[in-house]
Amino acid sequence: MPGFRFSAVDADGQAFSGRLEAIDAADALRQLRERGVVPFQIDPDAAPAAGAVPSVGRRLGRADWTALVREFATLMTARVPLNEAVEALAEGYAGTAVAESLQVLGRELRAGKGFHDACRAAALPLPDYFFQLARAGELSGELADALRAAADQMEYDVQVRQELIGAITYPAILVSVGTIAIFIIFVAVVPNFATLLKGHNVDVPTLSRWVISAGLFARENLLGLGMAMGSVAALSVVALSRPAGRLWFAEQLWRLRFVGPWLRDAGLTAWAAVMATLLEHRVPLVDALELAADGVRLRPLRAALRQILQDVRNGRRIGDSVAALGLGNRSAVTMLKAGEKAGELDQAFRVLARMLGDQGRARTKRFLTVIEPVAIIAIGIVIGTIMAAVMMAMAALNSAPL
């Protein structure tokens, strides 16, 4: 196995060098990350062994991008020059999907662009608030702290996403299995009763006639229905895999009475967290409001947050503006007013972000607690209706004169 020499920074910001054996540079990076250190230079000290398997084309998930931002922050804290940090990470991530983006980032930095503009040009798939925090870090001269705050928020987002996926997995499986069972009943069971009724002068109840007709239609058009459902599923996956498609879908959900407040609070949580970080880095309030509003993707919410910015520019207190727009409950408004009066608005926003996040998780748990019995009841009602229709048809057949 080939050896690699590296220079890295530990958790305390101390630089050190060493050597390790790894399959390739990506494997060396993985080993160093598992040790809790951040490498900024990895060089092979011998020719690669024959048969070594490179890491090619591995796609990075949300947790990987979060780790990347954390590594940037650690290197900045250790006062590693930005260009060298980008080059080291690009080399360490060689063979992954992020390497090309980091190379573009390095070229943009060498061309004289700032870190924020270079990240935009490299089209890094990071949350909008990352770019706003990066811009604030450049303005305040505290880029390392800003990147660390971005990594903290990204880790929170990943944690919430994992909790949601874990909680919704069982209800999703339940609904999927129930839907498949209903479809099988319609296609394989219900049409057989049409054959039994054929040739008999039976007064079939209306419900039975509808159910049996639906089953016959499903069987006779099975290929077309399958192609239609597959096309809808494929188009949905393609649309939701793109940021514009997800944004459009989220904005449609925003209009729903029960989903809109959920999305609003989630957006306000991220906005409050970014506001807290910007104010902690001594960014002026008006600039912080503008940067934080730009980081919100949902256009209805962004318009409301821009109205807060306009109100503050006109001399209105931020707590009064939030209350007038109906963006927060009484506790949130009181907290912002108290923080503004005490000159601790950054801490007020930090507490507000934590409070909104806790409320969002509690609401999600309540929703998932309700959705399981609702799904069971809904599936039971559909299957029960089908079986009742079939039994009513059989009863009509048995009571018919010979």
VEXVODREN-645639 format. One record per residue (C-alpha): x, y, z; residue number from 1. Coordinates in steps of 0.5 Angstrom, whole numbers, plus 500, padded with zeros to 3 digits. Layout:
// VEXVODREN-645639
+------+-------+-----+------+
! east ! north !  up ! resi !
+------+-------+-----+------+
!    X !     Y !   Z !  NUM !
...
+------+-------+-----+------+
***
This chain:
// VEXVODREN-645639
+------+-------+-----+------+
! east ! north !  up ! resi !
+------+-------+-----+------+
!  500 !   500 ! 500 !    1 !
!  503 !   507 ! 498 !    2 !
!  505 !   512 ! 503 !    3 !
!  503 !   519 ! 504 !    4 !
!  506 !   525 ! 507 !    5 !
!  501 !   530 ! 510 !    6 !
!  501 !   537 ! 514 !    7 !
!  495 !   538 ! 518 !    8 !
!  492 !   542 ! 523 !    9 !
!  489 !   539 ! 530 !   10 !
!  483 !   541 ! 534 !   11 !
!  487 !   546 ! 538 !   12 !
!  489 !   550 ! 531 !   13 !
!  496 !   547 ! 532 !   14 !
!  500 !   545 ! 525 !   15 !
!  504 !   538 ! 525 !   16 !
!  506 !   533 ! 520 !   17 !
!  507 !   526 ! 519 !   18 !
!  506 !   520 ! 514 !   19 !
!  501 !   514 ! 513 !   20 !
!  499 !   509 ! 509 !   21 !
!  493 !   509 ! 504 !   22 !
!  490 !   507 ! 498 !   23 !
!  490 !   514 ! 495 !   24 !
!  490 !   521 ! 497 !   25 !
!  482 !   521 ! 498 !   26 !
!  483 !   515 ! 503 !   27 !
!  489 !   519 ! 506 !   28 !
!  484 !   525 ! 507 !   29 !
!  479 !   520 ! 510 !   30 !
!  484 !   517 ! 515 !   31 !
!  486 !   524 ! 518 !   32 !
!  479 !   526 ! 518 !   33 !
!  477 !   520 ! 523 !   34 !
!  483 !   522 ! 527 !   35 !
!  479 !   529 ! 528 !   36 !
!  485 !   533 ! 524 !   37 !
!  484 !   537 ! 518 !   38 !
!  490 !   536 ! 513 !   39 !
!  492 !   542 ! 508 !   40 !
!  497 !   538 ! 504 !   41 !
!  498 !   531 ! 502 !   42 !
!  503 !   528 ! 498 !   43 !
!  505 !   521 ! 496 !   44 !
!  512 !   519 ! 498 !   45 !
!  512 !   513 ! 493 !   46 !
!  509 !   511 ! 487 !   47 !
!  502 !   508 ! 487 !   48 !
!  502 !   501 ! 488 !   49 !
!  500 !   497 ! 482 !   50 !
!  493 !   495 ! 483 !   51 !
!  491 !   501 ! 487 !   52 !
!  484 !   503 ! 486 !   53 !
!  482 !   510 ! 486 !   54 !
!  476 !   513 ! 489 !   55 !
!  472 !   516 ! 483 !   56 !
!  466 !   520 ! 482 !   57 !
!  463 !   519 ! 489 !   58 !
!  458 !   524 ! 490 !   59 !
!  458 !   528 ! 497 !   60 !
!  452 !   528 ! 501 !   61 !
!  450 !   534 ! 506 !   62 !
!  454 !   531 ! 511 !   63 !
!  460 !   531 ! 507 !   64 !
!  459 !   538 ! 505 !   65 !
!  458 !   540 ! 512 !   66 !
!  465 !   537 ! 514 !   67 !
!  468 !   541 ! 508 !   68 !
!  466 !   547 ! 511 !   69 !
!  468 !   545 ! 518 !   70 !
!  475 !   544 ! 515 !   71 !
!  475 !   551 ! 511 !   72 !
!  474 !   554 ! 518 !   73 !
!  479 !   550 ! 522 !   74 !
!  484 !   552 ! 516 !   75 !
!  482 !   559 ! 517 !   76 !
!  483 !   559 ! 524 !   77 !
!  490 !   556 ! 523 !   78 !
!  492 !   562 ! 519 !   79 !
!  493 !   557 ! 513 !   80 !
!  492 !   562 ! 507 !   81 !
!  486 !   561 ! 503 !   82 !
!  489 !   559 ! 497 !   83 !
!  493 !   554 ! 500 !   84 !
!  487 !   551 ! 504 !   85 !
!  483 !   551 ! 497 !   86 !
!  488 !   547 ! 494 !   87 !
!  490 !   542 ! 499 !   88 !
!  482 !   541 ! 500 !   89 !
!  482 !   540 ! 492 !   90 !
!  487 !   535 ! 492 !   91 !
!  485 !   531 ! 498 !   92 !
!  478 !   531 ! 495 !   93 !
!  481 !   528 ! 489 !   94 !
!  476 !   523 ! 485 !   95 !
!  470 !   526 ! 488 !   96 !
!  465 !   531 ! 485 !   97 !
!  467 !   537 ! 489 !   98 !
!  474 !   537 ! 487 !   99 !
!  472 !   540 ! 480 !  100 !
!  468 !   546 ! 484 !  101 !
!  474 !   547 ! 489 !  102 !
!  479 !   547 ! 483 !  103 !
!  474 !   553 ! 480 !  104 !
!  474 !   556 ! 487 !  105 !
!  481 !   556 ! 487 !  106 !
!  482 !   559 ! 480 !  107 !
!  477 !   565 ! 482 !  108 !
!  481 !   566 ! 488 !  109 !
!  487 !   567 ! 484 !  110 !
!  483 !   572 ! 479 !  111 !
!  482 !   576 ! 485 !  112 !
!  475 !   575 ! 487 !  113 !
!  473 !   575 ! 494 !  114 !
!  471 !   568 ! 498 !  115 !
!  464 !   570 ! 497 !  116 !
!  464 !   571 ! 490 !  117 !
!  469 !   566 ! 488 !  118 !
!  464 !   561 ! 492 !  119 !
!  458 !   563 ! 488 !  120 !
!  462 !   563 ! 481 !  121 !
!  464 !   555 ! 483 !  122 !
!  457 !   554 ! 484 !  123 !
!  458 !   550 ! 491 !  124 !
!  451 !   547 ! 492 !  125 !
!  451 !   550 ! 499 !  126 !
!  445 !   553 ! 503 !  127 !
!  444 !   560 ! 501 !  128 !
!  446 !   563 ! 508 !  129 !
!  453 !   560 ! 507 !  130 !
!  454 !   565 ! 502 !  131 !
!  451 !   571 ! 506 !  132 !
!  455 !   569 ! 512 !  133 !
!  461 !   568 ! 508 !  134 !
!  460 !   575 ! 505 !  135 !
!  459 !   578 ! 513 !  136 !
!  466 !   574 ! 515 !  137 !
!  469 !   578 ! 509 !  138 !
!  466 !   585 ! 511 !  139 !
!  468 !   584 ! 519 !  140 !
!  475 !   580 ! 517 !  141 !
!  473 !   574 ! 521 !  142 !
!  472 !   569 ! 516 !  143 !
!  474 !   563 ! 520 !  144 !
!  468 !   565 ! 525 !  145 !
!  463 !   566 ! 520 !  146 !
!  465 !   559 ! 516 !  147 !
!  464 !   556 ! 523 !  148 !
!  458 !   559 ! 524 !  149 !
!  455 !   556 ! 517 !  150 !
!  458 !   549 ! 519 !  151 !
!  454 !   549 ! 526 !  152 !
!  448 !   551 ! 522 !  153 !
!  449 !   546 ! 517 !  154 !
!  450 !   541 ! 522 !  155 !
!  443 !   543 ! 525 !  156 !
!  440 !   542 ! 518 !  157 !
!  443 !   535 ! 517 !  158 !
!  441 !   533 ! 524 !  159 !
!  434 !   535 ! 523 !  160 !
!  433 !   532 ! 516 !  161 !
!  436 !   525 ! 519 !  162 !
!  431 !   526 ! 525 !  163 !
!  425 !   527 ! 520 !  164 !
!  427 !   522 ! 515 !  165 !
!  428 !   517 ! 521 !  166 !
!  421 !   519 ! 524 !  167 !
!  417 !   519 ! 517 !  168 !
!  420 !   512 ! 514 !  169 !
!  415 !   507 ! 518 !  170 !
!  409 !   512 ! 516 !  171 !
!  412 !   512 ! 508 !  172 !
!  413 !   504 ! 508 !  173 !
!  406 !   503 ! 511 !  174 !
!  402 !   508 ! 506 !  175 !
!  406 !   505 ! 500 !  176 !
!  404 !   498 ! 502 !  177 !
!  397 !   500 ! 503 !  178 !
!  397 !   503 ! 496 !  179 !
!  400 !   497 ! 493 !  180 !
!  395 !   492 ! 497 !  181 !
!  389 !   496 ! 494 !  182 !
!  392 !   496 ! 487 !  183 !
!  393 !   489 ! 487 !  184 !
!  385 !   488 ! 490 !  185 !
!  383 !   492 ! 485 !  186 !
!  387 !   489 ! 479 !  187 !
!  387 !   482 ! 481 !  188 !
!  381 !   481 ! 486 !  189 !
!  375 !   485 ! 484 !  190 !
!  374 !   484 ! 477 !  191 !
!  373 !   477 ! 478 !  192 !
!  366 !   478 ! 481 !  193 !
!  364 !   482 ! 475 !  194 !
!  365 !   475 ! 471 !  195 !
!  361 !   472 ! 477 !  196 !
!  355 !   477 ! 476 !  197 !
!  356 !   476 ! 468 !  198 !
!  350 !   473 ! 465 !  199 !
!  345 !   474 ! 471 !  200 !
!  340 !   479 ! 472 !  201 !
!  342 !   482 ! 478 !  202 !
!  340 !   489 ! 481 !  203 !
!  347 !   490 ! 484 !  204 !
!  348 !   496 ! 489 !  205 !
!  351 !   503 ! 486 !  206 !
!  357 !   502 ! 490 !  207 !
!  358 !   495 ! 488 !  208 !
!  357 !   497 ! 481 !  209 !
!  362 !   503 ! 482 !  210 !
!  368 !   499 ! 485 !  211 !
!  367 !   493 ! 480 !  212 !
!  367 !   498 ! 474 !  213 !
!  373 !   501 ! 477 !  214 !
!  377 !   494 ! 478 !  215 !
!  375 !   492 ! 471 !  216 !
!  378 !   499 ! 468 !  217 !
!  384 !   498 ! 472 !  218 !
!  385 !   491 ! 469 !  219 !
!  384 !   493 ! 462 !  220 !
!  388 !   499 ! 462 !  221 !
!  394 !   496 ! 467 !  222 !
!  399 !   498 ! 462 !  223 !
!  397 !   505 ! 461 !  224 !
!  396 !   506 ! 468 !  225 !
!  403 !   503 ! 470 !  226 !
!  406 !   508 ! 464 !  227 !
!  402 !   514 ! 467 !  228 !
!  404 !   513 ! 474 !  229 !
!  411 !   511 ! 472 !  230 !
!  412 !   518 ! 468 !  231 !
!  409 !   522 ! 474 !  232 !
!  414 !   519 ! 479 !  233 !
!  420 !   520 ! 474 !  234 !
!  418 !   527 ! 472 !  235 !
!  417 !   529 ! 480 !  236 !
!  424 !   526 ! 482 !  237 !
!  427 !   530 ! 476 !  238 !
!  423 !   536 ! 478 !  239 !
!  425 !   535 ! 485 !  240 !
!  432 !   534 ! 484 !  241 !
!  433 !   541 ! 482 !  242 !
!  433 !   547 ! 486 !  243 !
!  428 !   551 ! 482 !  244 !
!  423 !   545 ! 482 !  245 !
!  424 !   544 ! 490 !  246 !
!  423 !   552 ! 490 !  247 !
!  417 !   552 ! 486 !  248 !
!  414 !   546 ! 490 !  249 !
!  415 !   549 ! 497 !  250 !
!  412 !   556 ! 494 !  251 !
!  406 !   552 ! 493 !  252 !
!  406 !   548 ! 499 !  253 !
!  406 !   555 ! 503 !  254 !
!  399 !   557 ! 500 !  255 !
!  396 !   551 ! 504 !  256 !
!  393 !   553 ! 511 !  257 !
!  397 !   547 ! 515 !  258 !
!  403 !   547 ! 511 !  259 !
!  405 !   554 ! 510 !  260 !
!  406 !   556 ! 518 !  261 !
!  411 !   550 ! 518 !  262 !
!  415 !   553 ! 512 !  263 !
!  415 !   560 ! 515 !  264 !
!  417 !   558 ! 522 !  265 !
!  423 !   553 ! 518 !  266 !
!  425 !   559 ! 514 !  267 !
!  425 !   564 ! 520 !  268 !
!  429 !   559 ! 524 !  269 !
!  435 !   560 ! 519 !  270 !
!  434 !   567 ! 518 !  271 !
!  434 !   568 ! 526 !  272 !
!  440 !   564 ! 526 !  273 !
!  444 !   568 ! 521 !  274 !
!  442 !   574 ! 524 !  275 !
!  445 !   572 ! 530 !  276 !
!  451 !   570 ! 527 !  277 !
!  452 !   577 ! 523 !  278 !
!  450 !   581 ! 529 !  279 !
!  455 !   577 ! 533 !  280 !
!  460 !   579 ! 528 !  281 !
!  459 !   586 ! 529 !  282 !
!  455 !   587 ! 522 !  283 !
!  451 !   593 ! 522 !  284 !
!  443 !   592 ! 523 !  285 !
!  441 !   594 ! 517 !  286 !
!  446 !   590 ! 513 !  287 !
!  445 !   584 ! 517 !  288 !
!  437 !   585 ! 515 !  289 !
!  439 !   585 ! 508 !  290 !
!  444 !   579 ! 508 !  291 !
!  439 !   575 ! 512 !  292 !
!  433 !   576 ! 508 !  293 !
!  437 !   575 ! 501 !  294 !
!  439 !   568 ! 504 !  295 !
!  431 !   566 ! 504 !  296 !
!  429 !   562 ! 498 !  297 !
!  422 !   562 ! 499 !  298 !
!  419 !   569 ! 496 !  299 !
!  413 !   570 ! 500 !  300 !
!  417 !   570 ! 506 !  301 !
!  423 !   574 ! 503 !  302 !
!  418 !   579 ! 501 !  303 !
!  416 !   580 ! 508 !  304 !
!  423 !   580 ! 511 !  305 !
!  425 !   585 ! 506 !  306 !
!  419 !   589 ! 509 !  307 !
!  422 !   589 ! 516 !  308 !
!  429 !   592 ! 513 !  309 !
!  425 !   597 ! 510 !  310 !
!  421 !   599 ! 516 !  311 !
!  428 !   599 ! 520 !  312 !
!  431 !   604 ! 515 !  313 !
!  425 !   608 ! 516 !  314 !
!  426 !   608 ! 524 !  315 !
!  421 !   603 ! 526 !  316 !
!  424 !   598 ! 532 !  317 !
!  425 !   591 ! 529 !  318 !
!  420 !   588 ! 534 !  319 !
!  414 !   592 ! 532 !  320 !
!  415 !   591 ! 525 !  321 !
!  415 !   583 ! 526 !  322 !
!  409 !   584 ! 530 !  323 !
!  406 !   588 ! 525 !  324 !
!  407 !   583 ! 519 !  325 !
!  405 !   577 ! 524 !  326 !
!  411 !   573 ! 523 !  327 !
!  412 !   572 ! 530 !  328 !
!  408 !   570 ! 537 !  329 !
!  408 !   574 ! 543 !  330 !
!  414 !   571 ! 546 !  331 !
!  418 !   572 ! 540 !  332 !
!  416 !   579 ! 539 !  333 !
!  417 !   581 ! 547 !  334 !
!  424 !   577 ! 546 !  335 !
!  426 !   582 ! 540 !  336 !
!  424 !   588 ! 544 !  337 !
!  427 !   586 ! 550 !  338 !
!  434 !   585 ! 546 !  339 !
!  433 !   591 ! 542 !  340 !
!  432 !   595 ! 548 !  341 !
!  438 !   592 ! 552 !  342 !
!  443 !   592 ! 546 !  343 !
!  443 !   585 ! 546 !  344 !
!  439 !   584 ! 540 !  345 !
!  444 !   578 ! 537 !  346 !
!  443 !   574 ! 543 !  347 !
!  435 !   575 ! 542 !  348 !
!  436 !   573 ! 535 !  349 !
!  440 !   567 ! 538 !  350 !
!  435 !   565 ! 543 !  351 !
!  429 !   566 ! 538 !  352 !
!  432 !   561 ! 533 !  353 !
!  433 !   556 ! 538 !  354 !
!  426 !   557 ! 540 !  355 !
!  423 !   556 ! 533 !  356 !
!  427 !   550 ! 532 !  357 !
!  425 !   547 ! 538 !  358 !
!  417 !   549 ! 536 !  359 !
!  419 !   546 ! 529 !  360 !
!  421 !   539 ! 532 !  361 !
!  415 !   539 ! 537 !  362 !
!  410 !   540 ! 531 !  363 !
!  414 !   535 ! 527 !  364 !
!  413 !   530 ! 532 !  365 !
!  406 !   531 ! 533 !  366 !
!  405 !   531 ! 526 !  367 !
!  408 !   524 ! 525 !  368 !
!  405 !   522 ! 531 !  369 !
!  398 !   523 ! 528 !  370 !
!  400 !   521 ! 521 !  371 !
!  401 !   514 ! 522 !  372 !
!  394 !   512 ! 525 !  373 !
!  391 !   517 ! 520 !  374 !
!  394 !   513 ! 515 !  375 !
!  392 !   506 ! 518 !  376 !
!  385 !   509 ! 518 !  377 !
!  385 !   511 ! 511 !  378 !
!  387 !   505 ! 508 !  379 !
!  382 !   501 ! 513 !  380 !
!  377 !   505 ! 510 !  381 !
!  379 !   504 ! 503 !  382 !
!  380 !   497 ! 503 !  383 !
!  373 !   496 ! 508 !  384 !
!  369 !   500 ! 502 !  385 !
!  372 !   495 ! 497 !  386 !
!  370 !   489 ! 501 !  387 !
!  363 !   492 ! 503 !  388 !
!  362 !   493 ! 496 !  389 !
!  364 !   486 ! 494 !  390 !
!  360 !   483 ! 499 !  391 !
!  354 !   487 ! 497 !  392 !
!  354 !   484 ! 490 !  393 !
!  355 !   477 ! 493 !  394 !
!  349 !   478 ! 497 !  395 !
!  345 !   481 ! 491 !  396 !
!  347 !   475 ! 487 !  397 !
!  345 !   470 ! 492 !  398 !
!  338 !   473 ! 493 !  399 !
!  337 !   473 ! 486 !  400 !
!  332 !   469 ! 483 !  401 !
!  334 !   462 ! 479 !  402 !
+------+-------+-----+------+
***
